[in-house]
Amino acid sequence: ESLKEKISQLALQNTELEKALVQLHEAQDELVKSERLAASGKITAQLSHELNNPIHNIQSCLQSALKRASQGAAERELIEIALEEVQRLAKLTRQTLDVYRVSMVQETKEPTDLNAVIREVVESSAPIFEEHNIRVILNLFNAMPKVSGLHDKLKQVFLNLCINAKDAMPSGGELTIKTLQQDGLAIAVVSDTGIGIPGENINRIYDAFFTTKGKVSGVGLGLSVTYGIIQQHNGTIDVKSTVGEGTTFTLTFPLPGEPHD
């Protein structure tokens, strides 16, 4: 072989090696996300299970005390505050167990119309969008094949993303959801014109309990649950965000019988 041919082969091998390296980094990133979710879910699920009974008992006692406290009594306000915090704690333990169950339970998937799921979520959320002056734009690929999925779980995914978008646009804005078919995948893209996610937070948004919304809005499990459901569907989720401009989530789901990368 000539030196020129050997150099050409070496260049080709280098290109293939670079491609393999990129794929390896992507796989490592997914593994880190997966292990992080599994670890946090496993540890906290057992703790939440153990806390359920005492939380329920405390809640019952506080409700009983509230009924007995006379209107205007000084202790009534304290009881109401304590009851509110216990109810929040009860919600937290339920959501924590939900995160863990998503990763453990194997349910039977069925052919699911992704466009129909999205339309259901948008329709049910219409009053909230209207109240917050949010315009919803749908650009759905009409010939989209059905994915192998769990209808209610996929509905939860898009509901969580819509709630996040709403919270990111306190003064109103646009929420755009589009679907397309590409390379054997069903792809959904959810974009908002909200406040965006700071760079230092972008790698933490799928962590259980991570939130920048404060305790009034939630406990930081929405995107963690979303990530778990997408994993359950052998899919992927990617986020791109610019502070002050908005955030875009891209979801992919393998189509049955279709080759994909």
MARKOL-530775 format. One record per residue (C-alpha): x, y, z; chain; residue number from 1; residue in three letters. Coordinates in nm, 3 decimals, decimal comma, always signed. Layout:
<rs>
- X/Y/Z/A/NUM/ALA $
...
</rs>
This chain:
<rs>
- +0,000/+0,000/+0,000/A/1/GLU $
- +0,114/+0,350/-0,071/A/2/SER $
- +0,184/+0,597/+0,206/A/3/LEU $
- -0,108/+0,806/+0,081/A/4/LYS $
- -0,349/+0,513/+0,124/A/5/GLU $
- -0,219/+0,443/+0,474/A/6/LYS $
- -0,264/+0,807/+0,572/A/7/ILE $
- -0,618/+0,798/+0,432/A/8/SER $
- -0,698/+0,482/+0,631/A/9/GLN $
- -0,550/+0,637/+0,945/A/10/LEU $
- -0,762/+0,950/+0,899/A/11/ALA $
- -1,073/+0,733/+0,857/A/12/LEU $
- -0,988/+0,535/+1,170/A/13/GLN $
- -0,935/+0,858/+1,362/A/14/ASN $
- -1,276/+0,982/+1,251/A/15/THR $
- -1,439/+0,656/+1,364/A/16/GLU $
- -1,252/+0,675/+1,694/A/17/LEU $
- -1,369/+1,032/+1,753/A/18/GLU $
- -1,727/+0,928/+1,679/A/19/LYS $
- -1,697/+0,632/+1,918/A/20/ALA $
- -1,554/+0,862/+2,186/A/21/LEU $
- -1,848/+1,101/+2,154/A/22/VAL $
- -2,091/+0,808/+2,183/A/23/GLN $
- -1,902/+0,682/+2,488/A/24/LEU $
- -1,927/+1,021/+2,659/A/25/HIS $
- -2,301/+1,033/+2,582/A/26/GLU $
- -2,346/+0,682/+2,723/A/27/ALA $
- -2,150/+0,777/+3,036/A/28/GLN $
- -2,368/+1,086/+3,087/A/29/ASP $
- -2,682/+0,872/+3,061/A/30/GLU $
- -2,534/+0,618/+3,304/A/31/LEU $
- -2,453/+0,889/+3,557/A/32/VAL $
- -2,809/+1,024/+3,533/A/33/LYS $
- -2,953/+0,674/+3,566/A/34/SER $
- -2,738/+0,578/+3,865/A/35/GLU $
- -2,807/+0,910/+4,036/A/36/ARG $
- -3,182/+0,863/+3,998/A/37/LEU $
- -3,170/+0,500/+4,115/A/38/ALA $
- -2,957/+0,582/+4,419/A/39/ALA $
- -3,169/+0,873/+4,537/A/40/SER $
- -3,490/+0,679/+4,474/A/41/GLY $
- -3,381/+0,365/+4,656/A/42/LYS $
- -3,251/+0,542/+4,965/A/43/ILE $
- -3,539/+0,785/+5,004/A/44/THR $
- -3,814/+0,538/+4,916/A/45/ALA $
- -3,743/+0,322/+5,220/A/46/GLN $
- -3,723/+0,627/+5,445/A/47/LEU $
- -4,051/+0,759/+5,304/A/48/SER $
- -4,219/+0,424/+5,362/A/49/HIS $
- -4,107/+0,425/+5,727/A/50/GLU $
- -4,230/+0,783/+5,773/A/51/LEU $
- -4,578/+0,724/+5,631/A/52/ASN $
- -4,741/+0,583/+5,945/A/53/ASN $
- -4,612/+0,842/+6,196/A/54/PRO $
- -4,697/+1,122/+5,952/A/55/ILE $
- -5,051/+0,989/+5,919/A/56/HIS $
- -5,088/+0,966/+6,298/A/57/ASN $
- -4,957/+1,320/+6,352/A/58/ILE $
- -5,191/+1,451/+6,081/A/59/GLN $
- -5,491/+1,281/+6,244/A/60/SER $
- -5,401/+1,425/+6,586/A/61/CYS $
- -5,363/+1,776/+6,445/A/62/LEU $
- -5,694/+1,753/+6,258/A/63/GLN $
- -5,863/+1,644/+6,580/A/64/SER $
- -5,698/+1,927/+6,775/A/65/ALA $
- -5,805/+2,178/+6,510/A/66/LEU $
- -6,169/+2,071/+6,543/A/67/LYS $
- -6,154/+2,122/+6,918/A/68/ARG $
- -5,977/+2,459/+6,906/A/69/ALA $
- -6,218/+2,750/+6,928/A/70/SER $
- -6,229/+3,014/+6,656/A/71/GLN $
- -5,986/+3,295/+6,727/A/72/GLY $
- -5,785/+3,096/+6,979/A/73/ALA $
- -5,413/+3,167/+6,968/A/74/ALA $
- -5,320/+2,799/+6,943/A/75/GLU $
- -5,551/+2,747/+6,643/A/76/ARG $
- -5,316/+2,936/+6,410/A/77/GLU $
- -5,021/+2,729/+6,533/A/78/LEU $
- -5,214/+2,406/+6,474/A/79/ILE $
- -5,306/+2,518/+6,122/A/80/GLU $
- -4,940/+2,592/+6,043/A/81/ILE $
- -4,830/+2,255/+6,181/A/82/ALA $
- -5,105/+2,075/+5,987/A/83/LEU $
- -5,006/+2,249/+5,663/A/84/GLU $
- -4,643/+2,139/+5,708/A/85/GLU $
- -4,741/+1,781/+5,790/A/86/VAL $
- -4,964/+1,766/+5,480/A/87/GLN $
- -4,671/+1,891/+5,275/A/88/ARG $
- -4,451/+1,620/+5,428/A/89/LEU $
- -4,714/+1,356/+5,348/A/90/ALA $
- -4,720/+1,474/+4,986/A/91/LYS $
- -4,342/+1,459/+4,975/A/92/LEU $
- -4,332/+1,096/+5,092/A/93/THR $
- -4,600/+0,996/+4,837/A/94/ARG $
- -4,410/+1,160/+4,553/A/95/GLN $
- -4,083/+1,004/+4,665/A/96/THR $
- -4,239/+0,658/+4,652/A/97/LEU $
- -4,381/+0,739/+4,308/A/98/ASP $
- -4,030/+0,813/+4,179/A/99/VAL $
- -3,904/+0,478/+4,301/A/100/TYR $
- -4,206/+0,284/+4,172/A/101/ARG $
- -4,164/+0,431/+3,825/A/102/VAL $
- -3,817/+0,275/+3,802/A/103/SER $
- -3,918/-0,061/+3,951/A/104/MET $
- -4,262/-0,148/+3,814/A/105/VAL $
- -4,273/-0,319/+3,476/A/106/GLN $
- -4,608/-0,247/+3,312/A/107/GLU $
- -4,741/-0,375/+2,981/A/108/THR $
- -4,697/-0,117/+2,710/A/109/LYS $
- -4,950/-0,068/+2,431/A/110/GLU $
- -4,951/+0,120/+2,098/A/111/PRO $
- -4,995/+0,481/+2,206/A/112/THR $
- -5,076/+0,790/+2,001/A/113/ASP $
- -4,826/+1,051/+2,120/A/114/LEU $
- -5,016/+1,334/+1,950/A/115/ASN $
- -5,338/+1,232/+2,127/A/116/ALA $
- -5,157/+1,232/+2,462/A/117/VAL $
- -5,026/+1,584/+2,399/A/118/ILE $
- -5,368/+1,711/+2,291/A/119/ARG $
- -5,526/+1,569/+2,608/A/120/GLU $
- -5,272/+1,745/+2,828/A/121/VAL $
- -5,308/+2,077/+2,646/A/122/VAL $
- -5,688/+2,058/+2,654/A/123/GLU $
- -5,703/+1,976/+3,026/A/124/SER $
- -5,452/+2,253/+3,102/A/125/SER $
- -5,624/+2,517/+2,887/A/126/ALA $
- -5,782/+2,708/+3,181/A/127/PRO $
- -5,441/+2,733/+3,353/A/128/ILE $
- -5,271/+2,855/+3,036/A/129/PHE $
- -5,545/+3,112/+2,981/A/130/GLU $
- -5,523/+3,233/+3,341/A/131/GLU $
- -5,146/+3,285/+3,307/A/132/HIS $
- -5,169/+3,446/+2,960/A/133/ASN $
- -4,981/+3,163/+2,789/A/134/ILE $
- -5,037/+3,098/+2,419/A/135/ARG $
- -5,003/+2,734/+2,318/A/136/VAL $
- -4,884/+2,647/+1,967/A/137/ILE $
- -4,917/+2,287/+1,847/A/138/LEU $
- -4,730/+2,162/+1,543/A/139/ASN $
- -4,797/+1,789/+1,542/A/140/LEU $
- -4,690/+1,546/+1,268/A/141/PHE $
- -5,020/+1,395/+1,156/A/142/ASN $
- -4,871/+1,074/+1,017/A/143/ALA $
- -4,684/+0,992/+1,339/A/144/MET $
- -4,679/+0,614/+1,404/A/145/PRO $
- -4,780/+0,498/+1,750/A/146/LYS $
- -4,513/+0,438/+2,013/A/147/VAL $
- -4,502/+0,143/+2,250/A/148/SER $
- -4,597/+0,313/+2,573/A/149/GLY $
- -4,805/+0,366/+2,884/A/150/LEU $
- -5,068/+0,630/+2,809/A/151/HIS $
- -5,107/+0,768/+3,161/A/152/ASP $
- -4,732/+0,778/+3,226/A/153/LYS $
- -4,666/+0,963/+2,900/A/154/LEU $
- -4,946/+1,201/+2,990/A/155/LYS $
- -4,764/+1,268/+3,319/A/156/GLN $
- -4,444/+1,347/+3,127/A/157/VAL $
- -4,606/+1,617/+2,914/A/158/PHE $
- -4,809/+1,751/+3,205/A/159/LEU $
- -4,490/+1,794/+3,408/A/160/ASN $
- -4,321/+1,975/+3,119/A/161/LEU $
- -4,624/+2,201/+3,071/A/162/CYS $
- -4,632/+2,285/+3,442/A/163/ILE $
- -4,262/+2,370/+3,431/A/164/ASN $
- -4,319/+2,591/+3,128/A/165/ALA $
- -4,607/+2,769/+3,301/A/166/LYS $
- -4,396/+2,833/+3,611/A/167/ASP $
- -4,114/+2,967/+3,391/A/168/ALA $
- -4,347/+3,227/+3,233/A/169/MET $
- -4,503/+3,418/+3,525/A/170/PRO $
- -4,584/+3,712/+3,296/A/171/SER $
- -4,715/+3,498/+3,012/A/172/GLY $
- -4,551/+3,381/+2,692/A/173/GLY $
- -4,560/+3,106/+2,433/A/174/GLU $
- -4,547/+2,730/+2,476/A/175/LEU $
- -4,474/+2,540/+2,156/A/176/THR $
- -4,507/+2,163/+2,126/A/177/ILE $
- -4,416/+1,987/+1,804/A/178/LYS $
- -4,373/+1,624/+1,702/A/179/THR $
- -4,184/+1,464/+1,416/A/180/LEU $
- -4,058/+1,128/+1,295/A/181/GLN $
- -3,689/+1,089/+1,223/A/182/GLN $
- -3,436/+0,802/+1,208/A/183/ASP $
- -3,680/+0,546/+1,348/A/184/GLY $
- -3,774/+0,772/+1,638/A/185/LEU $
- -4,082/+0,962/+1,749/A/186/ALA $
- -3,960/+1,303/+1,862/A/187/ILE $
- -4,143/+1,560/+2,073/A/188/ALA $
- -4,006/+1,910/+2,129/A/189/VAL $
- -4,147/+2,127/+2,408/A/190/VAL $
- -4,030/+2,491/+2,407/A/191/SER $
- -4,118/+2,792/+2,620/A/192/ASP $
- -4,026/+3,160/+2,613/A/193/THR $
- -3,966/+3,171/+2,986/A/194/GLY $
- -3,689/+3,279/+3,219/A/195/ILE $
- -3,456/+2,994/+3,126/A/196/GLY $
- -3,236/+2,770/+3,342/A/197/ILE $
- -2,898/+2,899/+3,467/A/198/PRO $
- -2,599/+2,699/+3,348/A/199/GLY $
- -2,506/+2,592/+3,701/A/200/GLU $
- -2,846/+2,423/+3,743/A/201/ASN $
- -2,883/+2,253/+3,404/A/202/ILE $
- -2,715/+1,928/+3,515/A/203/ASN $
- -2,921/+1,904/+3,833/A/204/ARG $
- -3,275/+1,945/+3,702/A/205/ILE $
- -3,343/+1,570/+3,696/A/206/TYR $
- -3,218/+1,520/+4,054/A/207/ASP $
- -3,488/+1,424/+4,301/A/208/ALA $
- -3,575/+1,718/+4,532/A/209/PHE $
- -3,385/+1,977/+4,328/A/210/PHE $
- -3,600/+2,284/+4,274/A/211/THR $
- -3,561/+2,660/+4,242/A/212/THR $
- -3,934/+2,727/+4,281/A/213/LYS $
- -3,956/+2,734/+4,660/A/214/GLY $
- -4,177/+2,520/+4,882/A/215/LYS $
- -4,503/+2,673/+4,758/A/216/VAL $
- -4,461/+2,535/+4,406/A/217/SER $
- -4,337/+2,189/+4,490/A/218/GLY $
- -4,063/+1,963/+4,619/A/219/VAL $
- -3,858/+1,915/+4,304/A/220/GLY $
- -3,975/+1,574/+4,185/A/221/LEU $
- -4,152/+1,660/+3,857/A/222/GLY $
- -3,853/+1,630/+3,624/A/223/LEU $
- -3,709/+1,340/+3,820/A/224/SER $
- -4,034/+1,150/+3,765/A/225/VAL $
- -4,033/+1,259/+3,400/A/226/THR $
- -3,681/+1,126/+3,350/A/227/TYR $
- -3,775/+0,793/+3,510/A/228/GLY $
- -4,081/+0,750/+3,288/A/229/ILE $
- -3,883/+0,826/+2,973/A/230/ILE $
- -3,622/+0,569/+3,077/A/231/GLN $
- -3,905/+0,322/+3,126/A/232/GLN $
- -3,994/+0,383/+2,759/A/233/HIS $
- -3,631/+0,339/+2,641/A/234/ASN $
- -3,638/+0,703/+2,539/A/235/GLY $
- -3,416/+1,005/+2,590/A/236/THR $
- -3,465/+1,361/+2,710/A/237/ILE $
- -3,237/+1,653/+2,631/A/238/ASP $
- -3,259/+2,013/+2,747/A/239/VAL $
- -3,125/+2,336/+2,605/A/240/LYS $
- -3,185/+2,665/+2,780/A/241/SER $
- -3,086/+3,030/+2,759/A/242/THR $
- -3,147/+3,258/+3,056/A/243/VAL $
- -3,396/+3,527/+2,961/A/244/GLY $
- -3,500/+3,354/+2,638/A/245/GLU $
- -3,648/+3,016/+2,724/A/246/GLY $
- -3,603/+2,641/+2,750/A/247/THR $
- -3,645/+2,354/+2,504/A/248/THR $
- -3,688/+1,989/+2,601/A/249/PHE $
- -3,641/+1,729/+2,326/A/250/THR $
- -3,783/+1,383/+2,388/A/251/LEU $
- -3,723/+1,076/+2,172/A/252/THR $
- -3,904/+0,743/+2,174/A/253/PHE $
- -3,810/+0,439/+1,962/A/254/PRO $
- -4,076/+0,336/+1,711/A/255/LEU $
- -4,163/-0,036/+1,706/A/256/PRO $
- -4,001/-0,222/+1,418/A/257/GLY $
- -3,801/+0,081/+1,307/A/258/GLU $
- -3,419/+0,085/+1,299/A/259/PRO $
- -3,270/+0,378/+1,489/A/260/HIS $
- -2,933/+0,498/+1,611/A/261/ASP $
</rs>
